[in-house]
């Protein structure tokens, strides 16, 4: 399965690297649940190429976060 995170902020759109993972449907559901709760987190980070982007809580709460899983 391929997993990618997109964070749409007032400052722009940031897409993570596409990660290939061998996850069960249960594990995907657990990760999806974490993403649904991430607006309550103190920070979020994604890897894009060689760069890591950190988003503080103030930015996360004003952002749209997309968790994309494809087979």
Phi and psi restraints in degrees (value plus and minus 20) as a CYANA .aco file:
   2 UNK   PHI    -129.6   -89.6
   2 UNK   PSI     116.7   156.7
   3 UNK   PHI    -147.1  -107.1
   3 UNK   PSI     115.5   155.5
   4 UNK   PHI    -163.9  -123.9
   4 UNK   PSI     123.4   163.4
   5 UNK   PHI    -133.9   -93.9
   5 UNK   PSI     115.1   155.1
   6 UNK   PHI    -140.6  -100.6
   6 UNK   PSI     111.0   151.0
   7 UNK   PHI    -137.4   -97.4
   7 UNK   PSI      97.1   137.1
   8 UNK   PHI    -123.3   -83.3
   8 UNK   PSI      91.4   131.4
   9 UNK   PHI    -134.1   -94.1
   9 UNK   PSI     149.3   189.3
  10 UNK   PHI     -81.0   -41.0
  10 UNK   PSI     -41.1    -1.1
  11 UNK   PHI    -111.6   -71.6
  11 UNK   PSI     -28.5    11.5
  12 UNK   PHI     125.6   165.6
  12 UNK   PSI    -198.3  -158.3
  13 UNK   PHI    -129.2   -89.2
  13 UNK   PSI     113.7   153.7
  14 UNK   PHI    -145.9  -105.9
  14 UNK   PSI     103.9   143.9
  15 UNK   PHI    -130.6   -90.6
  15 UNK   PSI     115.3   155.3
  16 UNK   PHI     -97.8   -57.8
  16 UNK   PSI     149.2   189.2
  17 UNK   PHI     -80.9   -40.9
  17 UNK   PSI     132.4   172.4
  18 UNK   PHI    -101.9   -61.9
  18 UNK   PSI     105.9   145.9
  19 UNK   PHI    -130.3   -90.3
  19 UNK   PSI     111.3   151.3
  20 UNK   PHI    -114.3   -74.3
  20 UNK   PSI     109.6   149.6
  21 UNK   PHI    -163.9  -123.9
  21 UNK   PSI     127.7   167.7
  22 UNK   PHI    -120.0   -80.0
  22 UNK   PSI      66.1   106.1
  23 UNK   PHI    -131.2   -91.2
  23 UNK   PSI     128.1   168.1
  24 UNK   PHI    -101.1   -61.1
  24 UNK   PSI     145.0   185.0
  25 UNK   PHI     -82.3   -42.3
  25 UNK   PSI     -53.6   -13.6
  26 UNK   PHI     -84.8   -44.8
  26 UNK   PSI     -63.8   -23.8
  27 UNK   PHI     -84.4   -44.4
  27 UNK   PSI     -59.8   -19.8
  28 UNK   PHI     -82.5   -42.5
  28 UNK   PSI     -62.5   -22.5
  29 UNK   PHI     -81.6   -41.6
  29 UNK   PSI     -59.2   -19.2
  30 UNK   PHI     -85.5   -45.5
  30 UNK   PSI     -63.3   -23.3
  31 UNK   PHI     -86.1   -46.1
  31 UNK   PSI     -61.7   -21.7
  32 UNK   PHI     -80.0   -40.0
  32 UNK   PSI     -60.1   -20.1
  33 UNK   PHI     -81.5   -41.5
  33 UNK   PSI     -61.3   -21.3
  34 UNK   PHI     -81.0   -41.0
  34 UNK   PSI     -61.5   -21.5
  35 UNK   PHI     -86.9   -46.9
  35 UNK   PSI     -56.0   -16.0
  36 UNK   PHI     -84.4   -44.4
  36 UNK   PSI     -47.8    -7.8
  37 UNK   PHI    -114.9   -74.9
  37 UNK   PSI     -21.8    18.2
  38 UNK   PHI     -86.6   -46.6
  38 UNK   PSI     -38.9     1.1
  39 UNK   PHI     -85.7   -45.7
  39 UNK   PSI     -35.3     4.7
  40 UNK   PHI    -113.5   -73.5
  40 UNK   PSI     -24.0    16.0
  41 UNK   PHI     -94.3   -54.3
  41 UNK   PSI     142.1   182.1
  42 UNK   PHI    -104.2   -64.2
  42 UNK   PSI     -40.4    -0.4
  43 UNK   PHI    -186.4  -146.4
  43 UNK   PSI     145.1   185.1
  44 UNK   PHI    -164.1  -124.1
  44 UNK   PSI     120.5   160.5
  45 UNK   PHI    -151.0  -111.0
  45 UNK   PSI     127.2   167.2
  46 UNK   PHI    -153.2  -113.2
  46 UNK   PSI     132.6   172.6
  47 UNK   PHI    -121.1   -81.1
  47 UNK   PSI     106.5   146.5
  48 UNK   PHI    -151.2  -111.2
  48 UNK   PSI      85.1   125.1
  49 UNK   PHI      43.3    83.3
  49 UNK   PSI    -148.5  -108.5
  50 UNK   PHI    -111.7   -71.7
  50 UNK   PSI     -17.7    22.3
  51 UNK   PHI    -122.0   -82.0
  51 UNK   PSI     123.1   163.1
  52 UNK   PHI    -133.4   -93.4
  52 UNK   PSI     106.4   146.4
  53 UNK   PHI    -125.3   -85.3
  53 UNK   PSI     108.2   148.2
  54 UNK   PHI    -127.7   -87.7
  54 UNK   PSI     112.5   152.5
  55 UNK   PHI    -137.5   -97.5
  55 UNK   PSI      98.0   138.0
  56 UNK   PHI     -93.1   -53.1
  56 UNK   PSI     147.8   187.8
  57 UNK   PHI     -73.9   -33.9
  57 UNK   PSI     -60.2   -20.2
  58 UNK   PHI     -81.1   -41.1
  58 UNK   PSI     -55.6   -15.6
  59 UNK   PHI     -97.5   -57.5
  59 UNK   PSI     -62.0   -22.0
  60 UNK   PHI     -77.6   -37.6
  60 UNK   PSI     -62.5   -22.5
  61 UNK   PHI     -87.3   -47.3
  61 UNK   PSI     -39.4     0.6
  62 UNK   PHI    -124.8   -84.8
  62 UNK   PSI      -8.3    31.7
  63 UNK   PHI    -135.4   -95.4
  63 UNK   PSI     142.5   182.5
  64 UNK   PHI    -125.5   -85.5
  64 UNK   PSI     109.7   149.7
  65 UNK   PHI    -137.7   -97.7
  65 UNK   PSI     103.6   143.6
  66 UNK   PHI    -132.9   -92.9
  66 UNK   PSI     106.1   146.1
  67 UNK   PHI    -129.4   -89.4
  67 UNK   PSI      89.8   129.8
  68 UNK   PHI    -129.9   -89.9
  68 UNK   PSI     104.0   144.0
  69 UNK   PHI    -141.8  -101.8
  69 UNK   PSI     108.2   148.2
  70 UNK   PHI    -155.1  -115.1
  70 UNK   PSI     132.3   172.3
